[in-house]
Amino acid sequence: MDIHRLFRVVIEDTFNKEGLSYLKEDIEMEIDSKIKYLDQSLKRNGESRFFLLAVNEDKIIGTIEYGPSSQLINELTKGELKTIVEMGTVFVDPTQQRNGIGRMLFRALLLSMRANGIDEFCLDSGYRSAQKYWTKKLGQPDFVYKSYWGDENDHMIWRRKTIDILDEGTKGE
């Protein structure tokens, strides 16, 4: 499975699980944004965005990235997180989920960020299932935008110190 296919499979699966599969245009926009981030990373040799891949038997089964905070994060926080690196979405092939791949990618990215002198990161989510996971892993979000995505579909943003999360090890798992 190539990485573009992974983006499509995971995003379509996530929208379906969230009961949002009818939002075809939003799905395509989400896929396109991830492809643009990847292209940006490849063109700049990882200087603007940094991706890690999980590979099994020559197949990409997961990815995670970090880079500049998104326009959405900057708009919602009124620029408060503009200089903070954003940890991007963890993507794991739906057939490989719940096998620790996401945890491994998350920890590897934290270690990479730390090695590159990145002491702080932010992360956002509009998906209820992801919000539940990140709240368990990172604690309560720093910003909550009630019903941002419609009735009872909030948007959440976390801001954390890299070392604090690394020191906590496997908290919440």
SETORSE-449900 format. One record per residue: residue number from 1; chain; y, x, z of N, C-alpha, C in turn. Coordinates in steps of 0.2 Angstrom, whole numbers, plus 2048, in hexadecimal, padded with zeros to 3 digits. Each point is the difference from the previous one (the first is absolute). Layout:
N
SITE_pos_unit_n_north_n_east_n_up_ca_north_ca_east_ca_up_c_north_c_east_c_up
SITE_NUM_A_Y_X_Z_Y_X_Z_Y_X_Z
...
END
This chain:
173
SITE_pos_unit_n_north_n_east_n_up_ca_north_ca_east_ca_up_c_north_c_east_c_up
SITE_1_A_7FA_804_800_806_7FC_800_806_805_800
SITE_2_A_804_7FF_7FB_807_804_800_805_7FD_805
SITE_3_A_805_803_801_805_7FE_805_803_7FA_7FE
SITE_4_A_802_7FF_7FA_803_7FA_7FE_7FC_7FA_801
SITE_5_A_7FA_801_7FE_7FB_7FA_802_7FF_7FF_807
SITE_6_A_800_805_804_800_7FF_807_806_7FC_803
SITE_7_A_806_802_7FD_806_7FC_802_7FF_7F9_7FF
SITE_8_A_7FE_7FE_7F9_7FF_7F9_7FE_7FA_7FD_805
SITE_9_A_7FB_803_801_7FA_7FC_803_803_7FF_807
SITE_10_A_803_805_804_802_7FF_807_805_7FB_800
SITE_11_A_805_800_7FC_806_7FC_801_7FE_7F8_7FE
SITE_12_A_7FC_800_7FB_7FD_7F9_7FE_7FC_7FD_806
SITE_13_A_7FC_804_803_7FB_7FE_806_805_7FF_806
SITE_14_A_805_804_801_804_7FE_806_804_7FA_7FF
SITE_15_A_803_7FF_7FA_803_7F9_7FF_7FB_7FA_800
SITE_16_A_7FA_801_7FE_7FB_7FB_801_7FF_7FE_807
SITE_17_A_7FE_806_804_7FF_7FF_807_806_7FD_804
SITE_18_A_806_801_7FE_806_7FD_803_801_7F9_7FD
SITE_19_A_7FC_7FE_7FC_802_7F9_7FD_805_800_7FB
SITE_20_A_802_806_7FD_806_800_7FC_7FE_802_7F8
SITE_21_A_7FA_7FF_7FE_7FD_802_7FA_804_7FC_7FA
SITE_22_A_803_7FB_802_804_7FC_7FB_807_804_7FE
SITE_23_A_802_805_804_806_803_7FF_7FF_806_7FA
SITE_24_A_7FE_7FE_7FA_7FE_805_7FB_806_805_7FF
SITE_25_A_806_7FE_7FF_805_804_7FF_801_805_806
SITE_26_A_800_7FE_806_800_805_805_7FB_805_801
SITE_27_A_7FA_7FE_7FE_7FA_804_7FF_802_806_7FB
SITE_28_A_802_7FE_7FB_801_805_7FA_806_805_802
SITE_29_A_805_7FD_804_806_804_802_7FD_805_805
SITE_30_A_7FC_7FE_805_7FD_804_805_7FC_806_7FC
SITE_31_A_7FC_7FE_7FC_7FC_805_7FC_804_805_7FC
SITE_32_A_805_7FD_7FD_805_805_7FC_804_804_805
SITE_33_A_802_7FE_806_803_805_804_7FC_805_802
SITE_34_A_7FA_7FF_802_7FB_805_802_7FF_805_7FA
SITE_35_A_7FF_7FE_7FA_7FF_804_7FA_807_805_7FF
SITE_36_A_805_7FD_801_807_804_800_800_805_805
SITE_37_A_7FE_7FE_806_800_805_806_7FB_806_7FE
SITE_38_A_7FA_7FE_7FD_7FC_806_7FE_802_804_7FB
SITE_39_A_803_7FD_7FA_803_803_7FB_806_805_802
SITE_40_A_804_7FE_805_805_804_803_7FD_806_803
SITE_41_A_7FB_7FF_804_7FD_805_803_7FD_805_7FC
SITE_42_A_7FD_7FE_7FA_7FD_805_7FC_805_804_7FC
SITE_43_A_805_7FC_7FE_806_804_7FC_803_805_804
SITE_44_A_801_7FF_807_803_804_804_7FC_805_805
SITE_45_A_7F9_800_7FD_7FB_804_804_800_7FE_807
SITE_46_A_800_7FA_802_800_7FE_807_806_801_804
SITE_47_A_805_802_7FD_807_801_804_803_7FA_803
SITE_48_A_800_7FB_7FC_803_7FA_802_7FB_7FB_803
SITE_49_A_7FA_7FF_7FE_7FB_7FC_803_7FA_805_801
SITE_50_A_7FC_7FF_805_7FA_804_801_7FA_7FB_801
SITE_51_A_7FB_801_7FC_7FA_7FB_800_7FA_804_803
SITE_52_A_7FC_7FD_804_7FA_803_801_7FB_7FB_7FD
SITE_53_A_7FA_802_7FE_7FB_7FC_7FD_7F9_801_804
SITE_54_A_7FD_7FA_801_7F9_800_802_7FB_800_7FA
SITE_55_A_7FC_804_7FF_7FB_800_7FB_7F9_800_802
SITE_56_A_7FC_7FC_7FD_7F9_800_801_7FC_800_7FA
SITE_57_A_7FC_805_7FE_7FC_801_7FA_805_7FF_7FA
SITE_58_A_805_804_800_805_800_7FA_804_7FA_7FF
SITE_59_A_800_7FB_805_803_7FA_800_806_800_805
SITE_60_A_806_7FE_7FE_805_7FF_805_7FF_7F9_803
SITE_61_A_7FF_801_807_7FE_7FA_804_806_7FE_805
SITE_62_A_805_805_800_805_7FE_805_806_805_7FF
SITE_63_A_806_7FE_802_806_804_7FF_805_7FE_806
SITE_64_A_805_804_801_805_7FF_805_806_805_7FD
SITE_65_A_806_7FE_802_806_805_7FD_805_7FF_805
SITE_66_A_805_805_7FF_806_800_804_806_802_7FB
SITE_67_A_806_7FE_802_806_801_7FC_806_7FD_803
SITE_68_A_805_800_7FC_806_7FD_802_7FF_7F9_802
SITE_69_A_804_7FE_805_7FF_7F9_802_803_7FB_7FA
SITE_70_A_7FC_7FB_800_801_7FB_7FA_807_7FC_801
SITE_71_A_802_7FE_7FA_806_7FC_800_800_7FA_805
SITE_72_A_7FA_7FD_800_800_7FA_805_801_802_807
SITE_73_A_7FD_806_802_801_802_807_807_802_801
SITE_74_A_803_803_7FB_807_802_801_805_7FA_801
SITE_75_A_7FE_7FB_7FB_804_7F9_801_7FF_7FD_806
SITE_76_A_7FA_7FF_802_7FF_7FC_806_803_803_806
SITE_77_A_7FF_807_801_802_804_806_808_802_7FF
SITE_78_A_803_7FE_7FB_807_801_7FF_801_808_800
SITE_79_A_7FB_803_7FD_800_808_7FF_7FE_804_806
SITE_80_A_7FE_7FD_805_7FE_803_806_7FA_805_7FF
SITE_81_A_7FC_7FE_7FB_7FA_805_7FF_801_803_7F9
SITE_82_A_806_801_7FE_801_803_7F9_7FD_807_800
SITE_83_A_801_804_805_7FE_807_800_7F9_801_803
SITE_84_A_7FC_7FB_801_7FA_800_803_7FA_7FF_7FB
SITE_85_A_7FB_804_800_7FB_800_7FB_7FC_7FA_801
SITE_86_A_7FE_7FC_7FB_7FC_7FA_800_7F9_802_7FF
SITE_87_A_7FB_7FE_804_7F9_801_7FE_7FF_7F9_7FC
SITE_88_A_7FD_802_7FA_7FE_7FA_7FC_7FA_7FD_802
SITE_89_A_7FE_7FB_7FC_7FA_7FC_801_7FA_804_800
SITE_90_A_7FB_7FE_804_7F9_803_800_7FC_7FC_7FB
SITE_91_A_7FE_802_7FB_7FC_7FD_7FB_7F8_802_801
SITE_92_A_7FC_7FB_801_7F9_802_800_7FC_7FB_7FC
SITE_93_A_7FC_802_7FC_7FC_7FC_7FC_7FD_7FA_804
SITE_94_A_800_7FA_7FF_7FD_7FB_804_7F9_800_801
SITE_95_A_7FC_803_7FC_7F9_802_801_7FF_805_805
SITE_96_A_805_804_802_800_806_804_803_7FF_807
SITE_97_A_803_7FA_800_804_7FF_806_7FC_7FF_807
SITE_98_A_803_802_805_7FC_7FF_807_7FB_806_801
SITE_99_A_801_805_7FC_7FC_806_801_804_806_802
SITE_100_A_806_7FF_803_804_806_803_804_804_7FB
SITE_101_A_800_7FE_7F9_804_803_7FB_807_800_801
SITE_102_A_802_7FA_802_808_7FF_801_802_804_806
SITE_103_A_7FC_800_806_801_804_805_801_808_7FF
SITE_104_A_7FB_802_7FC_800_807_7FE_806_802_7FC
SITE_105_A_802_7FB_7FB_806_801_7FC_806_800_804
SITE_106_A_801_7FC_805_805_7FF_804_801_807_804
SITE_107_A_7FB_802_803_800_806_804_802_806_7FC
SITE_108_A_7FD_801_7FA_801_805_7FC_807_800_7FD
SITE_109_A_803_7FB_7FF_807_7FF_7FE_805_802_806
SITE_110_A_7FE_7FE_806_804_802_806_800_808_800
SITE_111_A_7FA_803_800_7FF_807_800_804_804_7FB
SITE_112_A_800_7FD_7FA_804_803_7FA_807_7FF_801
SITE_113_A_802_7FA_803_807_800_801_803_805_805
SITE_114_A_7FC_800_806_801_805_805_801_807_7FE
SITE_115_A_7FB_802_7FB_800_807_7FD_806_801_7FC
SITE_116_A_803_7FB_7FD_806_800_7FC_806_7FF_804
SITE_117_A_800_800_806_806_7FF_804_803_7F9_801
SITE_118_A_7FC_7FB_7FE_802_7F9_801_7FE_7FE_807
SITE_119_A_805_7FF_804_7FF_7FE_807_800_7F8_801
SITE_120_A_802_7FD_7FB_801_7F8_801_7FF_7FD_7FA
SITE_121_A_7FD_7FA_800_7FF_7FC_7FA_801_7F8_802
SITE_122_A_801_7FD_7FA_800_7F8_801_7FA_7FD_7FC
SITE_123_A_7FF_7FA_801_7FB_7FD_7FC_801_7F8_801
SITE_124_A_800_7FD_7FA_801_7F9_800_7FA_7FC_7FD
SITE_125_A_800_7F9_802_7FB_7FC_7FE_802_7F9_800
SITE_126_A_7FE_7FC_7FA_801_7F9_800_7FA_7FC_800
SITE_127_A_7FA_804_800_7FA_7FD_800_7FD_7FF_807
SITE_128_A_7FE_7FA_802_7FE_7FE_806_7FA_804_803
SITE_129_A_7FB_801_7FB_7FB_804_802_802_807_802
SITE_130_A_804_803_7FC_802_807_801_805_800_806
SITE_131_A_804_7FB_801_804_800_806_7FC_800_807
SITE_132_A_7FA_7FC_800_7FC_800_805_7FD_807_802
SITE_133_A_7FE_804_7FA_7FD_806_801_805_805_803
SITE_134_A_806_800_7FD_805_805_802_803_7FF_807
SITE_135_A_800_7FA_802_802_7FE_806_7FB_803_805
SITE_136_A_7FA_7FF_7FF_7FB_803_804_800_807_800
SITE_137_A_801_803_7FA_800_808_800_807_803_802
SITE_138_A_806_7FD_7FF_806_803_801_804_7FC_806
SITE_139_A_7FE_7FB_802_803_7FC_805_805_7FB_7FD
SITE_140_A_804_7FD_803_805_7FB_7FE_805_803_7FB
SITE_141_A_801_7FC_7FA_805_803_7FB_807_800_803
SITE_142_A_804_805_7FD_807_801_803_805_7FA_7FD
SITE_143_A_7FE_7FE_7FA_804_7FB_7FC_7FB_7FA_7FE
SITE_144_A_802_7FA_801_7FC_7FA_7FE_805_7FC_7FD
SITE_145_A_7FF_7FE_7F9_804_7FB_7FD_7FC_7FA_7FF
SITE_146_A_801_7FB_804_7FC_7FA_800_801_7FC_7FA
SITE_147_A_7FA_7FD_7FD_7FF_7FC_7FA_804_803_7FA
SITE_148_A_800_807_800_803_803_7FA_7FD_7FF_7FA
SITE_149_A_7F9_7FF_800_7FC_7FF_7FA_7FF_7F8_7FF
SITE_150_A_803_7FC_804_7FF_7F9_800_7FE_7FE_807
SITE_151_A_7FE_7F9_801_7FE_7FE_806_7FB_804_804
SITE_152_A_802_802_805_7FB_804_805_7FD_806_7FC
SITE_153_A_803_803_7FB_7FE_806_7FD_806_805_802
SITE_154_A_7FF_804_805_805_805_802_7FF_806_7FD
SITE_155_A_805_804_800_800_807_7FE_801_805_806
SITE_156_A_7FC_805_801_801_804_806_801_807_7FD
SITE_157_A_803_804_805_802_807_7FE_7FF_804_807
SITE_158_A_7FC_805_7FF_7FF_805_806_803_807_7FF
SITE_159_A_803_803_805_802_806_800_7FD_804_805
SITE_160_A_7FD_806_7FF_7FC_804_804_801_807_7FF
SITE_161_A_7FF_804_806_800_807_800_7F8_802_7FE
SITE_162_A_800_805_7FB_7FA_802_7FD_7FB_803_806
SITE_163_A_803_804_804_7FC_803_805_7FD_7FB_805
SITE_164_A_804_7FB_802_7FE_7FB_805_7FA_7FC_7FD
SITE_165_A_800_7FF_7FA_7FA_7FC_7FD_7FA_805_800
SITE_166_A_801_806_7FE_7FB_805_800_7FD_801_807
SITE_167_A_804_801_805_7FE_801_807_7FC_7FA_802
SITE_168_A_801_7FA_7FE_7FD_7FA_802_7F9_800_7FD
SITE_169_A_7FE_804_7FB_7FA_800_7FE_7FD_7FA_7FD
SITE_170_A_7FB_7FD_803_7FD_7FA_7FD_802_7FA_803
SITE_171_A_806_800_803_802_7FA_804_7FF_7F9_7FB
SITE_172_A_7FD_7FB_803_800_7FA_7FC_7FA_800_7FC
SITE_173_A_7FC_804_800_7FA_800_7FB_7FA_7FF_804
END
